[in-house]
Amino acid sequence: MSRQSPVQEEKTVGKPRRRRFLNWLWGGLAALACGEIVWFAGSLLKSRRRREEKRLALKLIDAGMVQNYKPGQVIAITDGSFYLACLDDGSFMALSRTCTHLGCSVPWDEKQQKFVCPCHGSTFDRNGSVLTAPAPRPLDYFPVRIENGLIRVDISTPLRRGSFSVSQAARV
Amino acid sequence: MASEAPSNKSLFTGFFLHLHPRTIPGETLRVQLSFGLGGMAAILFATMLLTGVLQVVSYSSHSNSAYQSIQQMYDEGSIGGFIRNIHFWGGNLLVVVTFLHLLRVYLTGAIDQTRRFNWITGVFIFILVLSANFTGYLLPWDQLAYWAVTIFTNMISYIPVVGDWLGETLRGGTEVGSATLANFFAIHVAILPSLLLVLLILHFWLVRKAGGLVQAETARSSEAVRVAAVPNLIQREAAVGLGLLAVLFIFAAFFDAPLADQANPGQSPNPAKAAWYFMGLQELLLHLHPVTAICIVPAMIIIGLVLLPFWQKAALSPGRWCGGKRGMLLALWSFIGGFLGALLIVVIDDRLIRLSTAITNKSTWLTRGIMPLAATIFFLMLLFVLLRKRNHPGAEALMSLVVVLTAFILGLTAVGIWFRGPGMILILPL
């Protein structure tokens, strides 16, 4: 113990300025190094995401001709992993198959005429609106355009929505 | 001494003596004090490292070949399947053992001032063990893995502000895919083992700093008999470790680790469940507002665990289970009460949810977020006051609350694992 006292004394008096400065410098350099590592990791992850985005940029899927659909029909388009729903007024909606609750794949139940999630029992109607919780919002949708009677769906990004509105559906 | 080369024998004992002190209080050798749980966890961790390294050689971490590479482990003449079985069952056992170890440490009062930081280290080790299990869960790329991870990464998205970013970074995109597998593989085989190793070394060192295992005050004051660590402690550790390994290996030889069909992003199995240790959380999610279930409750649990040793006089009397006979009885009743309470509340709330099909989203954060939390806190405070009125010491009353909550979470987990059928509807097993 007695051997340590001179060191402690020095502490209370205060370290020489240069030494303190160098300590600060070391600390700063260490922080800089940590920042660099985080930056490296971040840019690595970002570059991967960019690759993913490029892959998905404007991906158009043909979902068949308008006359092949009857109002009230819901058809799974496996190519783009979405459902094409023909609403009662003859307009078309492309619905993501991913449940908005926890991401399970939602099958269309032809008998009950609604989407029933196998994971937590959320149900959605034909235009994707929530019928029973726990799903917090309607199924995401993809923009649909109709060209010369051909239905084309852009599946690059699913669009979120708070509720169903007529503008989300495309009509001839 | 320093100039002489150490003999083989002193090299061996010297190594173990660095993990262990030269002598230890004879009292701490009692099996009923620790049940060797910490040692078991250490042995299992070493087994995970070894079997893990062996699997890295034969496993392929690409989404289009991962499943086949697992299947190949079970080809005739291959020992890979046995190794995978050991790794799988051992990993699951590690979750159980680490949990029991935490419980043991708390219930024997080993969270006093000298052990505070080791308790916190232990809590973080437990979180890392859960993470390691969970990241390993995805690697076989089967239906079970794919959907468990889909559900869990979507759970993360419910965390306010950072959730979406965190979920997408972990997933490497909007859907679980090859990027997710690459992420999880790196986290599972590199990041988590190194973090665990660092924390474990700190953990062991802190045990030594605290003077070994916790012991009763009476034994400490009277300068109880100290015995040599070699051979007394080493023998016991070897017995527990080798016994555990034998049981694990035999079990792994007879029961294959589960492997469902190859992952199919288009079809969720019914029911789709998270990994079993997260079933309590998934069960909570069926009843509470997502932000409450995913974010607030786990955060409160972790903060509660970290702060537990800082509560004034939180430590039970050291070296005795639950602070004595009376405390043991209290703990037993608290456990039964918490467990049955969980089952009862799940059944009642299930009826409530089905009666009111039209849950409006606007008020759920109140009815299924703040109100249940407030009710829980009120109930716990009431229980604490009542126990204090019945002359239970503060530490014992606190213990009762901790045990009630633990049993409640175990109850939820049990419901999730066994009582949820297709469509997550409540069923009776068998």
Interface residues (C-beta under 8 A of the other chain):
Chain A: L45 R48 R49 E52 T78 S81 R97 T98 H101 L102 G103 C104 S105 V106 P107 V116 C117 P118 C119 H120 G121 V130 T132 A133 P134 P136 R137 P158
Chain B: W147 T150 I151 T153 N154 M155 E168 T169 G172 G173 T174 E175 A179 P265 G266 Q267 S268 P269 N270 P271 A272 L285 L286 P290 I353 T357 I359 N361 T364 P422 G423 M424 I425
